[in-house]
């Protein structure tokens, strides 16, 4: 049975008008009076008892490779502010990983790259939590949103890894891990909608904001216009020139795109996003295999209607196979062989790597209606290419270095969606939709006297061409060292004349070249690095910045191991100490990678 209220009705009414802080103060005061403490003596005790709780500190952390995670983090930050929550917004590249145990509430939005690895800017944080010295995160409250691509085997693995490891190290999970595919917006919005009120509830328990919760504005992108991935600029292809020999195994094309009138701005190290159009021959083959004329009407994801030929040409990714595509098509065809493949992860991964969607139609024919066919494919996505020019050198142009992907399947030859579009099908003078994707984590040193070491293989040399043009335009005096690898000197030395001119002019201080197909042994850039270990270490002692561009799964990993070996042997450090040294370089932005 509840006890009757002993207070007079008038006093109860007055108390109901008080704020929580006033009630807390009054409670302490009354308690002190009940203990026989006079008002003057009681007041310090009362005020101490009623002191406001320490405010919660909220950090929104983005770990982005192509900008999607960054945009979601910015949206989350804005919604927190709208809910009255003061929060800091930071990229993982600007965050010192060793301060993580001192944070309070961390909301991490991360993409995944390569074979399930975190994005480049989040590698120091990843290595910190997965290192041998396990940090204590028991004071941390967290939530993780992962962005990924389900066509890759380790879908959203970085998000899964961060979420699991934070919890393992003692942090409290505020919200379940969020998982987003290429069409991330709806799932991201739902995750944000779930997280914001939970954070607001936690921070509402504090009486006042901390001085440390000043929000940081997101970095200003390089582009000075409103042209974005969603609103690309319609530019013109002005030049396409093959820069490998006629006998080379690889077809690499130098591309120049005219940006006149766009006011698009970019920096050395940025990427150019390109929206491709699919090959007419591939579209026709898919239509034929499904017994369609191409004029049938379909509805796009945004509700617009168009014919299936246009939809497959402009709006669908018809070159990239995915687990969802195989699983759905297996059900539609009721084909047992395809169902067996779809049900076994190892088989499915191998099949996806070797078979384009058109190959599935050819092997397991089962004509579909236009709308069902279109719904099998993911929406088309832009492809990002490292920019191979400096705007101070080329003005209202942007240059790319495109390796055209070609492969054979069921007696047909196909090309990559964007590499075939830019490097083969698009005619000079034709229009192409583009936008600038800033890459703040691949930047030249602010001090032009700083030496740099550039390590690239194949088309990974592209951003280093932009670096050299920019350093020449700036009049920088810092030393420049190139490690470059490809198959053969006579066939594959990309931009050979330009590198030779820079070497003769003294801008290029030294160059070490690795050719993997012209000697008795295969020589790669990592071999050249270890051969020059003493010189590399000497440059590092002079403050050199290291840049790596190329394949993430093989080349970049081998180069990293070579650098660790150099640091270990030349610095007389243990393996763990060498890895920590390289990680410190990464956090200090002296070791930057543009890998794919």
C-alpha positions as CSV (number, residue, x, y, z in Angstrom):
1,X,0.0,0.0,0.0
2,X,1.4,3.4,-0.9
3,X,2.0,5.9,1.8
4,X,-0.1,9.1,1.8
5,X,1.7,12.3,0.8
6,X,2.6,14.1,4.2
7,X,3.1,17.5,2.5
8,X,0.5,20.2,2.4
9,X,-1.3,20.5,-1.0
10,X,0.0,24.1,-1.4
11,X,3.6,23.0,-0.9
12,X,3.2,20.0,-3.3
13,X,1.9,22.4,-6.0
14,X,4.9,24.7,-5.5
15,X,7.4,21.7,-5.7
16,X,5.8,20.6,-9.0
17,X,6.9,23.9,-10.5
18,X,10.6,23.4,-9.7
19,X,13.2,22.2,-12.1
20,X,15.1,19.0,-11.6
21,X,18.2,20.9,-10.5
22,X,16.2,23.0,-8.0
23,X,14.6,19.8,-6.6
24,X,18.0,18.2,-6.2
25,X,19.3,21.3,-4.4
26,X,16.3,21.4,-2.2
27,X,16.5,17.7,-1.4
28,X,20.1,18.1,-0.2
29,X,19.2,21.2,1.8
30,X,16.3,19.4,3.6
31,X,18.5,16.4,4.3
32,X,21.1,18.7,5.9
33,X,18.4,20.4,8.0
34,X,17.1,17.0,9.2
35,X,20.7,16.3,10.5
36,X,20.7,19.5,12.5
37,X,23.1,21.4,10.2
38,X,22.5,25.1,10.1
39,X,21.8,26.8,6.8
40,X,25.2,28.6,6.5
41,X,27.1,25.4,7.3
42,X,24.9,23.2,5.2
43,X,25.1,25.2,1.9
44,X,28.5,24.0,0.7
45,X,27.5,20.4,1.3
46,X,24.1,20.9,-0.4
47,X,25.7,22.5,-3.5
48,X,28.3,19.7,-3.7
49,X,25.6,17.1,-3.5
50,X,23.6,18.8,-6.2
51,X,26.5,19.4,-8.6
52,X,25.6,18.5,-12.2
53,X,26.8,15.2,-13.7
54,X,29.7,15.4,-16.0
55,X,28.4,15.8,-19.5
56,X,28.7,12.9,-22.0
57,X,31.2,13.4,-24.9
58,X,30.1,12.2,-28.3
59,X,32.4,11.5,-31.2
60,X,31.1,10.8,-34.7
61,X,33.9,9.0,-36.5
62,X,34.0,8.4,-40.3
63,X,36.2,5.8,-42.0
64,X,35.6,6.4,-45.7
65,X,37.3,5.2,-48.9
66,X,35.0,6.7,-51.6
67,X,33.1,9.3,-49.6
68,X,29.9,7.4,-48.8
69,X,30.8,6.7,-45.1
70,X,31.8,10.3,-44.7
71,X,28.5,11.6,-46.0
72,X,26.5,9.3,-43.7
73,X,28.7,10.4,-40.8
74,X,28.0,14.1,-41.6
75,X,24.3,13.3,-41.8
76,X,24.4,11.6,-38.4
77,X,26.3,14.5,-36.9
78,X,23.7,17.0,-38.3
79,X,20.8,14.9,-36.9
80,X,22.5,14.7,-33.5
81,X,22.8,18.5,-33.4
82,X,19.2,18.9,-34.4
83,X,18.3,16.7,-31.4
84,X,20.3,19.0,-29.1
85,X,23.3,16.8,-28.8
86,X,26.7,18.5,-29.1
87,X,29.1,16.1,-30.8
88,X,32.5,16.2,-32.5
89,X,32.8,15.1,-36.1
90,X,36.2,13.6,-37.2
91,X,37.6,11.5,-40.0
92,X,39.5,8.4,-38.9
93,X,42.5,10.0,-40.7
94,X,42.5,12.9,-38.2
95,X,41.9,10.8,-35.1
96,X,44.7,9.6,-32.9
97,X,43.9,6.0,-32.3
98,X,45.7,5.8,-28.9
99,X,43.2,8.3,-27.5
100,X,40.3,5.9,-28.1
101,X,40.2,4.5,-24.5
102,X,39.7,8.1,-23.3
103,X,36.6,8.7,-25.4
104,X,33.1,8.4,-24.1
105,X,30.5,7.7,-26.8
106,X,31.9,6.8,-30.3
107,X,29.7,6.4,-33.3
108,X,31.7,4.8,-36.1
109,X,30.6,4.8,-39.8
110,X,33.0,2.7,-41.8
111,X,33.3,1.3,-45.3
112,X,35.2,-1.9,-46.3
113,X,37.8,-2.2,-49.0
114,X,39.9,-4.9,-50.7
115,X,39.5,-8.3,-49.1
116,X,37.5,-7.1,-46.1
117,X,40.0,-4.6,-44.9
118,X,39.1,-1.2,-43.3
119,X,39.5,1.9,-45.4
120,X,43.0,3.4,-45.6
121,X,42.4,6.2,-43.1
122,X,41.1,3.7,-40.5
123,X,44.1,1.3,-40.6
124,X,45.9,2.9,-37.6
125,X,42.7,2.5,-35.5
126,X,42.2,-1.1,-36.7
127,X,45.8,-2.0,-35.9
128,X,45.6,-0.3,-32.5
129,X,42.6,-2.4,-31.4
130,X,43.9,-5.6,-32.9
131,X,47.5,-5.1,-31.6
132,X,49.2,-7.3,-29.0
133,X,48.8,-4.5,-26.4
134,X,45.0,-4.8,-26.0
135,X,43.6,-1.4,-25.0
136,X,41.0,-1.2,-22.2
137,X,37.7,0.2,-23.7
138,X,35.6,-0.4,-20.7
139,X,34.7,3.3,-20.4
140,X,33.6,3.5,-24.0
141,X,30.0,3.3,-25.4
142,X,29.8,2.7,-29.1
143,X,27.8,1.9,-32.2
144,X,29.1,0.9,-35.6
145,X,27.5,1.2,-39.1
146,X,29.2,-0.7,-41.8
147,X,29.0,0.1,-45.6
148,X,30.0,-2.5,-48.1
149,X,29.4,-4.3,-51.4
150,X,27.7,-7.7,-51.2
151,X,29.4,-8.7,-54.5
152,X,32.6,-9.2,-52.5
153,X,33.0,-12.3,-50.3
154,X,33.9,-10.4,-47.1
155,X,30.9,-8.1,-47.1
156,X,31.0,-5.2,-44.6
157,X,33.9,-7.1,-42.8
158,X,35.5,-3.9,-41.5
159,X,32.3,-2.9,-39.8
160,X,31.9,-6.4,-38.3
161,X,35.5,-6.4,-37.1
162,X,35.3,-3.0,-35.4
163,X,31.9,-3.9,-33.8
164,X,33.2,-7.2,-32.5
165,X,36.5,-6.0,-31.2
166,X,35.1,-2.9,-29.4
167,X,32.8,-5.2,-27.5
168,X,35.6,-7.8,-26.8
169,X,37.8,-5.0,-25.4
170,X,35.1,-4.1,-22.9
171,X,33.1,-1.3,-24.6
172,X,29.4,-1.2,-24.2
173,X,27.3,-1.5,-27.4
174,X,24.7,1.3,-27.7
175,X,23.1,-0.1,-30.8
176,X,23.3,-3.2,-33.0
177,X,25.8,-3.2,-35.9
178,X,24.2,-1.7,-39.0
179,X,24.9,-3.3,-42.4
180,X,24.5,-1.5,-45.7
181,X,25.0,-2.6,-49.3
182,X,25.7,-0.3,-52.3
183,X,22.2,1.1,-52.0
184,X,23.0,2.2,-48.5
185,X,20.7,5.2,-47.9
186,X,17.6,3.5,-46.5
187,X,19.5,1.2,-44.1
188,X,21.8,4.0,-43.1
189,X,18.8,6.3,-42.4
190,X,17.2,3.6,-40.3
191,X,20.3,3.0,-38.2
192,X,20.8,6.8,-37.7
193,X,17.1,7.1,-36.7
194,X,17.7,4.4,-34.0
195,X,21.0,5.7,-32.7
196,X,20.2,9.5,-32.4
197,X,17.4,9.1,-29.7
198,X,19.6,6.7,-27.7
199,X,22.5,9.2,-27.7
200,X,20.1,12.0,-26.9
201,X,18.8,10.1,-23.9
202,X,22.3,9.5,-22.6
203,X,23.4,13.1,-23.0
204,X,20.1,14.4,-21.5
205,X,21.2,13.0,-18.1
206,X,24.0,15.6,-18.0
207,X,23.2,19.1,-16.8
208,X,25.5,21.0,-19.1
209,X,27.6,20.4,-22.2
210,X,31.3,20.0,-21.8
211,X,33.7,22.4,-23.3
212,X,35.3,19.5,-25.2
213,X,32.2,18.8,-27.3
214,X,32.5,21.6,-29.8
215,X,31.4,20.3,-33.1
216,X,33.9,20.3,-36.0
217,X,32.6,21.3,-39.4
218,X,33.3,18.8,-42.2
219,X,36.2,19.5,-44.5
220,X,35.5,21.6,-47.5
221,X,35.7,19.4,-50.6
222,X,38.2,20.3,-53.4
223,X,35.4,21.0,-55.9
224,X,34.2,24.6,-55.9
225,X,30.9,23.7,-57.5
226,X,27.7,21.7,-56.7
227,X,28.6,18.9,-59.1
228,X,28.6,15.6,-57.1
229,X,28.0,11.9,-57.6
230,X,24.3,12.6,-57.6
231,X,24.6,15.6,-59.8
232,X,27.6,14.9,-62.2
233,X,29.0,17.3,-64.7
234,X,28.6,16.5,-68.4
235,X,32.1,16.9,-69.7
236,X,33.7,16.0,-73.1
237,X,36.3,13.3,-73.8
238,X,39.0,15.3,-75.7
239,X,41.9,12.8,-76.0
240,X,42.4,9.1,-75.8
241,X,45.9,7.8,-76.5
242,X,47.3,4.3,-76.0
243,X,50.5,4.5,-73.9
244,X,51.5,0.8,-73.9
245,X,53.2,-0.7,-77.0
246,X,51.3,-2.5,-79.7
247,X,52.8,-5.8,-78.5
248,X,52.1,-5.2,-74.8
249,X,49.9,-7.6,-72.9
250,X,48.1,-4.7,-71.3
251,X,46.1,-2.0,-72.9
252,X,46.6,1.3,-71.0
253,X,45.0,4.5,-72.3
254,X,45.8,8.1,-71.5
255,X,42.5,10.0,-71.2
256,X,42.0,13.7,-71.2
257,X,38.6,15.2,-70.3
258,X,37.6,18.8,-70.9
259,X,36.0,20.5,-67.9
260,X,35.6,23.9,-69.5
261,X,33.0,26.0,-67.9
262,X,32.3,23.6,-65.0
263,X,34.4,25.4,-62.3
264,X,35.3,21.9,-61.1
265,X,38.4,22.0,-58.9
266,X,40.7,19.2,-57.8
267,X,43.9,18.6,-56.0
268,X,46.8,16.3,-56.7
269,X,45.8,13.0,-55.1
270,X,42.0,13.3,-55.7
271,X,40.0,10.9,-57.8
272,X,37.5,11.5,-60.7
273,X,34.2,9.7,-60.5
274,X,32.9,8.5,-63.9
275,X,29.4,7.3,-64.7
276,X,29.8,4.6,-67.4
277,X,27.3,3.5,-70.1
278,X,27.2,-0.2,-70.7
279,X,28.3,-1.7,-74.0
280,X,25.5,-1.9,-76.6
281,X,26.6,-5.4,-77.6
282,X,26.4,-6.7,-74.1
283,X,23.0,-5.2,-73.6
284,X,21.8,-6.8,-76.9
285,X,23.1,-10.2,-75.9
286,X,21.2,-10.0,-72.5
287,X,18.1,-9.0,-74.3
288,X,18.4,-11.8,-76.9
289,X,19.0,-14.4,-74.2
290,X,15.8,-13.3,-72.5
291,X,13.9,-13.1,-75.8
292,X,13.2,-9.4,-75.4
293,X,13.0,-6.7,-78.1
294,X,14.4,-3.9,-75.8
295,X,11.2,-1.8,-76.1
296,X,9.5,-3.3,-73.1
297,X,8.7,-0.8,-70.3
298,X,10.3,-1.1,-66.9
299,X,10.1,0.9,-63.7
300,X,13.3,2.1,-62.2
301,X,14.1,2.3,-58.5
302,X,13.1,6.0,-58.3
303,X,9.7,5.3,-59.9
304,X,10.5,6.6,-63.4
305,X,9.6,4.4,-66.4
306,X,11.8,3.7,-69.4
307,X,12.4,0.9,-71.9
308,X,14.5,-2.1,-70.8
309,X,17.3,-1.3,-73.3
310,X,17.8,2.2,-71.9
311,X,17.5,0.8,-68.4
312,X,20.2,-1.8,-69.0
313,X,22.4,0.7,-70.7
314,X,22.3,3.5,-68.2
315,X,20.9,2.4,-64.9
316,X,21.9,-1.2,-64.2
317,X,25.3,-2.7,-63.3
318,X,25.2,-5.6,-65.8
319,X,28.9,-6.5,-65.6
320,X,29.3,-7.3,-61.9
321,X,28.0,-10.6,-60.6
322,X,26.7,-10.8,-57.0
323,X,25.6,-13.5,-54.6
324,X,22.1,-12.0,-54.7
325,X,22.0,-12.3,-58.5
326,X,22.9,-16.0,-58.4
327,X,20.5,-16.8,-55.5
328,X,17.6,-15.0,-57.1
329,X,18.2,-16.4,-60.6
330,X,18.6,-20.0,-59.1
331,X,15.1,-19.6,-57.6
332,X,13.6,-18.2,-60.8
333,X,15.0,-21.0,-62.9
334,X,14.5,-23.7,-60.3
335,X,17.9,-25.1,-61.5
336,X,19.4,-27.6,-59.1
337,X,23.0,-27.1,-60.3
338,X,22.7,-23.3,-59.8
339,X,21.0,-23.8,-56.4
340,X,23.9,-26.0,-55.3
341,X,26.4,-23.3,-56.3
342,X,24.4,-20.6,-54.5
343,X,24.2,-22.7,-51.3
344,X,28.0,-23.3,-51.0
345,X,30.0,-20.2,-50.1
346,X,33.3,-21.5,-51.5
347,X,31.7,-22.6,-54.8
348,X,29.7,-19.4,-55.0
349,X,32.8,-17.2,-54.5
350,X,34.7,-19.1,-57.2
351,X,31.8,-18.9,-59.6
352,X,31.3,-15.2,-59.1
353,X,34.9,-14.5,-59.8
354,X,34.8,-16.4,-63.1
355,X,31.3,-15.7,-64.4
356,X,29.7,-12.4,-65.5
357,X,25.9,-12.2,-65.3
358,X,25.6,-12.7,-69.1
359,X,27.5,-16.0,-68.6
360,X,24.9,-17.2,-66.2
361,X,22.1,-16.4,-68.7
362,X,24.0,-18.3,-71.4
363,X,24.7,-21.3,-69.2
364,X,21.3,-21.6,-67.6
365,X,18.8,-20.1,-70.1
366,X,15.4,-19.1,-68.7
367,X,13.8,-16.1,-70.4
368,X,12.5,-13.5,-68.0
369,X,10.1,-10.7,-68.4
370,X,11.6,-7.2,-68.6
371,X,10.9,-6.1,-65.1
372,X,12.1,-9.3,-63.5
373,X,15.2,-9.2,-65.5
374,X,16.0,-5.6,-64.6
375,X,15.3,-6.3,-60.9
376,X,18.1,-8.9,-60.8
377,X,20.8,-6.2,-61.3
378,X,22.1,-3.7,-58.8
379,X,21.8,0.0,-59.8
380,X,24.8,1.3,-61.8
381,X,27.5,2.9,-59.7
382,X,30.3,5.4,-60.7
383,X,33.9,4.2,-60.9
384,X,36.6,6.2,-59.3
385,X,40.0,6.8,-61.0
386,X,43.1,8.4,-59.5
387,X,43.6,11.7,-61.3
388,X,46.9,11.8,-63.3
389,X,47.2,15.6,-63.7
390,X,47.7,18.8,-61.6
391,X,45.2,21.5,-62.4
392,X,47.9,24.1,-62.1
393,X,49.5,22.4,-65.1
394,X,46.5,21.4,-67.3
395,X,43.9,24.1,-66.4
396,X,40.3,23.1,-67.2
397,X,41.2,19.5,-68.0
398,X,41.5,16.3,-66.0
399,X,43.7,13.4,-67.1
400,X,43.3,9.7,-66.2
401,X,45.3,6.5,-66.8
402,X,43.0,3.7,-67.7
403,X,43.9,0.0,-67.9
404,X,41.2,-1.6,-70.1
405,X,39.9,-4.8,-68.5
406,X,39.2,-7.5,-71.1
407,X,38.2,-11.1,-70.5
408,X,36.7,-14.0,-72.5
409,X,33.7,-16.1,-71.6
410,X,31.6,-18.5,-73.6
411,X,33.4,-17.5,-76.8
412,X,32.7,-13.8,-76.3
413,X,35.1,-11.0,-75.3
414,X,34.0,-8.5,-72.8
415,X,35.4,-5.3,-71.2
416,X,35.0,-3.7,-67.8
417,X,32.1,-1.4,-67.5
418,X,34.0,1.9,-67.1
419,X,37.4,0.9,-68.5
420,X,35.8,-0.3,-71.7
421,X,33.6,2.7,-71.9
422,X,36.5,5.2,-71.5
423,X,39.3,3.2,-73.0
424,X,37.5,1.7,-76.0
425,X,33.9,2.7,-76.8
426,X,33.6,6.4,-76.1
427,X,34.6,8.5,-79.1
428,X,36.7,11.7,-78.8
429,X,34.3,14.6,-78.6
430,X,31.6,12.5,-76.9
431,X,30.0,13.4,-73.5
432,X,30.8,11.7,-70.2
433,X,29.3,12.4,-66.8
434,X,32.0,13.1,-64.1
435,X,32.5,14.5,-60.6
436,X,35.5,15.1,-58.4
437,X,35.9,12.8,-55.3
438,X,38.3,14.5,-52.9
439,X,40.9,12.3,-51.2
440,X,42.2,14.2,-48.2
441,X,44.3,11.2,-47.1
442,X,46.5,11.2,-50.2
443,X,48.1,14.6,-50.2
444,X,51.5,16.1,-50.9
445,X,53.4,17.5,-47.9
446,X,52.5,21.2,-47.2
447,X,56.2,21.9,-47.0
448,X,57.6,21.7,-50.5
449,X,61.1,21.0,-49.1
450,X,59.9,17.7,-47.8
451,X,61.3,14.6,-49.7
452,X,58.8,12.1,-51.0
453,X,59.0,8.4,-52.0
454,X,56.4,7.3,-54.6
455,X,55.7,3.6,-55.0
456,X,53.4,2.5,-57.8
457,X,52.8,-0.4,-60.2
458,X,51.0,-0.3,-63.5
459,X,48.3,2.4,-63.6
460,X,49.2,3.1,-60.0
461,X,51.7,5.6,-61.4
462,X,48.8,8.0,-62.3
463,X,48.7,10.1,-59.1
464,X,52.4,10.4,-59.1
465,X,52.3,12.1,-62.5
466,X,50.0,14.6,-60.8
467,X,52.4,15.0,-57.9
468,X,55.3,15.7,-60.2
469,X,53.3,18.3,-62.2
470,X,52.2,19.9,-58.9
471,X,55.6,20.1,-57.4
472,X,57.0,21.5,-60.6
473,X,54.2,24.2,-60.7
474,X,54.9,25.0,-57.0
475,X,58.6,25.3,-57.5
476,X,59.1,22.8,-54.7
477,X,62.7,21.9,-53.8
478,X,62.0,18.6,-52.0
479,X,63.6,15.4,-53.4
480,X,61.4,13.0,-55.3
481,X,62.0,9.2,-55.6
482,X,60.0,6.9,-57.8
483,X,59.6,3.2,-57.5
484,X,57.7,1.9,-60.5
485,X,56.9,-1.6,-61.6
486,X,55.3,-3.2,-64.7
487,X,55.8,-6.1,-67.1
488,X,58.4,-4.9,-69.6
489,X,60.5,-1.8,-70.1
490,X,59.9,-1.6,-73.9
491,X,56.1,-2.2,-73.6
492,X,54.9,-0.8,-70.2
493,X,56.9,2.2,-69.0
494,X,53.9,4.5,-68.6
495,X,54.7,8.2,-69.4
496,X,58.3,7.2,-70.0
497,X,59.3,10.5,-71.8
498,X,57.8,12.6,-69.0
499,X,59.7,10.7,-66.3
500,X,62.9,11.0,-68.4
501,X,62.4,14.7,-68.7
502,X,61.8,15.2,-65.0
503,X,64.9,13.1,-64.3
504,X,67.0,15.2,-66.7
505,X,65.6,18.4,-65.2
506,X,66.5,17.3,-61.7
507,X,62.9,17.3,-60.4
508,X,63.0,13.5,-60.2
509,X,65.9,12.8,-57.9
510,X,66.0,9.1,-58.5
511,X,64.0,6.2,-60.0
512,X,64.1,2.5,-59.4
513,X,62.2,0.4,-62.0
514,X,61.1,-3.2,-61.6
515,X,60.2,-5.3,-64.7
516,X,58.4,-8.6,-63.9
517,X,58.4,-10.3,-67.3
518,X,61.7,-9.5,-69.0
519,X,64.3,-11.3,-67.0
520,X,65.0,-14.7,-65.6
521,X,63.3,-13.8,-62.3
522,X,60.2,-11.7,-61.7
523,X,61.2,-8.4,-60.1
524,X,58.6,-6.3,-58.3
525,X,58.7,-2.9,-56.6
526,X,59.0,-4.5,-53.1
527,X,62.3,-6.2,-54.2
528,X,63.7,-2.8,-55.2
529,X,62.6,-1.3,-51.9
530,X,64.5,-4.0,-49.9
531,X,67.5,-3.6,-52.2
532,X,67.6,0.1,-51.4
533,X,66.9,-0.4,-47.7
534,X,69.7,1.8,-46.4
535,X,68.7,4.7,-48.7
536,X,65.0,4.4,-47.9
537,X,65.8,4.5,-44.2
538,X,68.0,7.5,-44.7
539,X,65.2,9.3,-46.5
540,X,62.8,8.5,-43.7
541,X,65.3,10.0,-41.2
542,X,65.2,13.1,-43.3
543,X,61.4,13.3,-42.9
544,X,60.3,11.8,-46.2
545,X,56.7,11.0,-46.9
546,X,55.9,7.6,-48.5
547,X,53.0,7.2,-51.0
548,X,51.8,3.8,-52.4
549,X,49.3,3.4,-55.2
550,X,48.1,0.1,-56.7
551,X,46.4,-3.2,-56.0
552,X,45.4,-3.6,-52.4
553,X,45.4,-7.4,-52.2
554,X,48.9,-8.1,-53.5
555,X,51.1,-5.1,-54.4
556,X,50.3,-2.8,-51.5
557,X,50.5,-5.6,-49.0
558,X,53.9,-6.8,-50.3
559,X,55.2,-3.2,-50.3
560,X,54.1,-2.7,-46.7
561,X,55.9,-5.9,-45.7
562,X,59.0,-4.7,-47.5
563,X,58.8,-1.3,-45.7
564,X,58.5,-3.0,-42.3
565,X,61.5,-5.2,-43.2
566,X,63.5,-2.0,-44.0
567,X,62.5,-0.3,-40.8
568,X,63.2,-3.5,-38.8
569,X,66.7,-4.1,-40.2
570,X,67.9,-0.5,-40.7
571,X,66.4,0.8,-37.5
572,X,67.5,-2.3,-35.5
573,X,64.0,-2.7,-34.2
574,X,61.9,-5.8,-33.4
575,X,59.1,-6.7,-35.8
576,X,56.5,-5.3,-33.5
577,X,58.4,-2.1,-33.0
578,X,58.8,-1.7,-36.8
579,X,55.1,-2.2,-37.3
580,X,54.4,0.5,-34.7
581,X,56.9,2.8,-36.4
582,X,55.1,2.4,-39.7
583,X,51.8,2.9,-38.0
584,X,53.0,6.1,-36.4
585,X,54.1,7.3,-39.9
586,X,50.6,6.6,-41.1
587,X,49.0,8.6,-38.3
588,X,51.4,11.4,-38.9
589,X,50.3,11.3,-42.6
590,X,53.8,10.4,-43.7
591,X,52.7,7.0,-45.0
592,X,49.7,7.4,-47.3
593,X,48.1,4.8,-49.7
594,X,45.7,5.0,-52.6
595,X,44.8,1.4,-53.1
596,X,42.0,-0.5,-54.8
